[in-house]
Amino acid sequence: MVTETPRRKKLIETGIPLKTINKESAREKSLRHGLPSTLHLYWARRPLATTRSILFAQLVDDPSAHPDRFPTVEAQDEERGRLHELMERLAHWENVNDTNLYRQAHQAIMDSTGGGIAVLDPFAGGGSIPLEAQRLGLESHASDLNPLPVILNKALIDFPARFHDRPAVNPNYKGDIGSDAAGMADDIRYYGKLLRDKAFAKVGHLYPKVKDEHGTEHTVIAWIWARTVTNPNPANPVQVPLVRSWWLSKKKGHEAWVKPIIEDGKIRYEVQHNADGPKGNEEGTVNRKGGISIADGTPIDFPYIREESRAGRMGAQLIGVVADGGRGRLYLSPDAQQIAVAACDKPADYPNGDIFDWPGRINVFRYGMTEFADLFTNRQLTVLTTLADTVAEVREQVLRDSLAKGMPQGEPLDAGGTGAQAYADAISVYLSLAVSKQTDYCSNLCSWHTTGEKINHVFTRQAIPMAWDYTEANPFSIRSGNYLGQVNWVAEAIQNVPAQPQGEAQQADAATRDYANVVVSTDPPYYDNIGYSDLSDYFYVWLRRMLKDVLPSTVRTMLTPKAQELVANPYRHGGKEGAAEFFVDGFNHVFAHIRDTANLDVPMTVYYAYKQRDTKNGGSTGWYALLDGLIKAGWEITATWPVRSELSNRLIANGSNALASSIVLACRPRPVDAPSVTMRIFNSVLRSELTEELRTLMASGIDPVDLNQAAIGPGISVYSRYSRIREADGIDMPVQKALEIINRTVDEVMGDADADYDADTRFAVKWYQSYGWAQENTGMADQLARSCGTSPDALVRGGMFEASGGKSRLLTPEELNDEHWHPLRDDRVSLWEACIRMAGILDAKGVDAVAPVMAEAGEIMPLDNIRALGFRMYHEAEKRKDTEGAIRFNNLVSMWDDLDQMSSKETVVRPGVQGELDM
C-alpha cells in the first residue's frame, strides 16, 4: 500500500534549465554526424539532450530535500545553480566525451540515490532514453513489443558493451586496443565495403555507366522514372506519364528539366539545361486534384488511376538520368541501353509481407500495392536481396578473422556470447541494419530533391505515401543513396555510443513485463499519431531475412506484432470509439502495473508529443487520455515541462505556439488514502499555488512560449493529488474541465499584475486586449483612459499612443525602435513604453542596441517588472493570434539574461550631472 511518506523532491519537480535543454535539442537536428539516430530510422525519437537532462533531473535531489546541508534559501539556490550549470553542460553534444563531466554527473546521481539504480524504458522505440541512461553510467534496460526497436536497442546498448575496448579483427586494422566501440566501428566499415564489393561482383552489370554527349562515361547516381497509365480518351490510348514535377534541378545556374515530346503516338523525353522549364500548373501532370494527359489534355481522375493500378496496368517510363560529373550532377536524357538493363526479371526469392490498409497513412494500398515487394522495382529487389543474402557470407569471414586474432569461438550472440561467433553475429547485425537503411533509399517511392540534388528517402514523414515520378538509386555509386554511405552512418553511430556499462534489450509487452526495482522513464505511443508496427514491417521483412539465424529470439514472427500494440488504430479496433477504448484501457493497465512494482523512491517520467488537436476545442484526445490514464492508475503528476526540438520562434511562426513538441511529466504514486474535495476547495488551492509557481517559473529563465505548458504541472499536480474532486452536482470533475480551469486561472493570475501597473501601462494592456495594434474610435480611448486614471493626451505625450482625426491606436514596436531613446531624458516613461521600445529595438537593431536602453530603464523602474510585462504580453499576443507580436515579446524575454549581463556593464550618466553638458 502506498501511503504518504516523506519523499525527497527531485530537480525535475522544482526547476530545470529548460531554455538550454530546448536550444540544444533543436540544434541536435543539424548535427547528424555521430548521433545514434543515424544507426537506423525510427519514428519520433526523443532528442538525446532532452532525455539525458531529464534523466539527470529525475534522479538528482533538489537541494531543498537536504535542509541539513543547505539550511537557507540562499544556500539552496546556490547549489541548485551549480546543478543547473552541470545540466547545461550535459545538454551539449560536444561534451559527450568529457569524462570528468560525466564522472561528476554520475556522482551527483549516486549521492542522491545511494547507487544500484536501474533505468527502464518499456516503450523503448529508437532508444534515446536507454542510451542516455547508459551514458550517465547507469544500468540500462530497454524493451518493446516491436522487434525492430528491440534490434536497434540491442545494437546501441548491448552489443557495443559486450565487445567494449576490443581491437578490430579485420586484416587492415593497424591500431592497438580500441577505445569504447572504435574497434567495432572500424570492422563495420571494413566488412561493409567487403559486402558491397561482393554484391557488385554479382549484380554490378545491372548498373552500367552512362555516356554524355561527348562519349565520356559517368557513374549513374540515379534514374528518374514516371509512372504511366493509358490515356482515358479511347481515341488516343497512348501511355501518358504521371509526373509531380518535370524539374530535375532548380539550383541557380545549374537548372535542368525534362521535356516530353510526342511523336507518332509515343512519348520520348529530353533533358533541357536552362531555366525555361514549366511553371505553376504546368510544372507536372498530376497534383492533389488529379492528373491530365499531355497527349490531348484529357483529365485523369484518381479513381481511374487507382483502377488502372489495381488491375496491373500502371507502367513506368525512364524520363531522365542523374550522373556523377565529379564536381556536380549531370542530367542526361534516357537512352536505350539504360532502359533495357533496368528491365530485368524479378528474383525468384525475396522478402515480402502484406501491407496494412490505413487510409491517409499508407496510401499505396489504394493503388494495388498491397505487398511490400510492390514497393520496389525488379532491379531494386534484385540488388537488395543480393546485399541481404551476402551478409551471411561476410559473417563467416568475420568469424574466420576473429578466430585468427585469437578470439575464442564462444556461444552465439543470441545466447549471450562474447566470443568470435558472437562478434561475427554482431557485425552481421550492423551490416544488416545498413542494408535495411538502404531499402529506405532504394524503393519506387523515393523522389528527387530538385534543390539539394539528392534522393529523398521513403520515410520523409511517418507514412508510406504514393510517389508518381520516382527515383531509383545506384547503391554502388559514391553519391546520394549509396550502400557504403549507409555503412558509414552505422559505423559513425556505433563509434559514439558510450559502450558501458552493460545494457540489456528484450522483446516484451509493457502490459505484462516485470518492473521490479526499476526507475521508469518512457516515451509511450502517441494515441493514433503513428502506426509503428505497420511502418516497421517495411524494414522488418528485410531484417528478418538477414537475422533469422543470428537473433532468432527477436525475429520469431513473420511480421511485427499488431494486436497488442498500444496505438488507437480505428481500422484495427472497430472505429474511433473502439480504438479510444483499447488505448485508454491498455494505457491504464500498463501504468497501474508499473505502480505496483517499480522503484517508487524516484518519480517516473513520461513523454508525450502534444500535437493532435480536437477540432471542437483545440484540445488533444491523446493528451486527455494520457493524463486521465495516469491519474486513474493512481499517479500524482508533480511536474510538467515542455521539451522541444524546434526553436521557439519557429513554433510561434508555424501557428503552434500553444503547443510544445513534447511534454514530459514527472509522476509519483498517489497515496491510497488521498482525500476527496469539493471544486470550491480545488479552485482555492489551485489559485494559491499557481500564483507562486508562475512567479517562480518566470524567474527561472523559461521562455514565454513554454510558460503555459509548464504551468500545467503545478495545476495538474493539485488536481491529481486528490482521490476525487466533486463538482456542484456531485459528479467527479473530468481532466478536460480541470485543464480548462487551470488555463483560466493562469489568465487570472497573469492579470493580477494590472493593479500594480502605472496608469499608462494599465490602459495599454486593456487596449491591446480589445483592439491589438488596430485603430479605434477616440471616444473609446477617452473612456478607457479615464477608467485607468490617464487620458489620451497624456498617452500621446508618453510616446506610446497616437490620437488624431477621431481615431486612436497604440504605436507598434516597429515604430518605437529608436536605439537612441534615453529613458532618463524622457519626462514620462511608462512600464509599457519601456517594454515595447526594448522589444522593437531588439528586433530591429539587435542585442547591443538594447543594452544601454535597458541600463537607463533600470534606473527608473525594476527591470524584473519589464520582463514580467513581456511574459504577460506574449500571453496576450498569443490569445490575439498576433504572431509577430508574440515573436517579439518571446525574443525579449528569452534574451533577458544576456541583456541583463550586458546592460550591467553600461555606464549610465544622468542628465545634468558632471560629465555631461546639459544644453
Secondary structure, DSSP 4 states (H G I P E B T S, - for coil): -------PPBGGGT---HHHHHHHHHHHHHH-TT-GGGGS--TTPPPHHHHHHHHHHHHSBPGGG-TTT--SHHHHHHHHHHHHHHHHHHH-GGGTT-HHHHHHHHHHHHHHH-S--EEEETT-TT-HHHHHHHHTT-EEEEEESSHHHHHHHIIIIIHHHHTTTPPP-STT---SS-STTHHHHHHHHHHHHHHHHHHHHHHGGGS--EE-TTS-EE-EEEEEEEEEEE-S-TTS--EEEE-S--EEE-STT--EEEEEEEETTEEEEEEE-SS----GGGS-SEETTEEE-TTT--EE-HHHHHHHHHTT--EEEEEEEEEE-SSSEEEE---HHHHHHH-PPPPSS----BPP--TTTBGGGGGT--BGGGGS-HHHHHHHHHHHHHHHHHHHHHHHHHHHTT------GGGT--SHHHHHHHHHHHHHHHHHHHHHTSSTT-EEETTTTEEEPS-SSSSB---SEEEEE-TTSSSTT-HHHHHHHHHHHHHTS---S-EEEEE--TTTS--TT-EEEE----TTS--HHHHHHHHHHHHHHHHTTTSTTTS-SSS---TT-----TTTTTSHHHHHHHHHHHHHHHHHHHHHHS-TTS-EEEEE-TT---TTTS--HHHHHHHHHHHHTTEEEEEEEEE-SS-HHHHHHTT-TT--SEEEEEEEEPPTT--EEEHHHHHHHHHHHHHHHHHHHHHTT--HHHHHHHHHHHHHHHHHTSSEEE-TTSPBPPHHHHHHHHHHHHHHHHHGGGGGS-HHHHHHHHHHHHHTTS-EEHHHHHHHHHHHT--HHHHHHTTSEEEETTEEEEPPGGGG--TT--GGG-S---HHHHHHHHHHHHHHH-HHHHHHHHHHHTTTS-HHHHHHHHHHHHHHHHHTT-HHHHHHHHHHHHTHHHHHHHHTTSPP--TTSTTS---
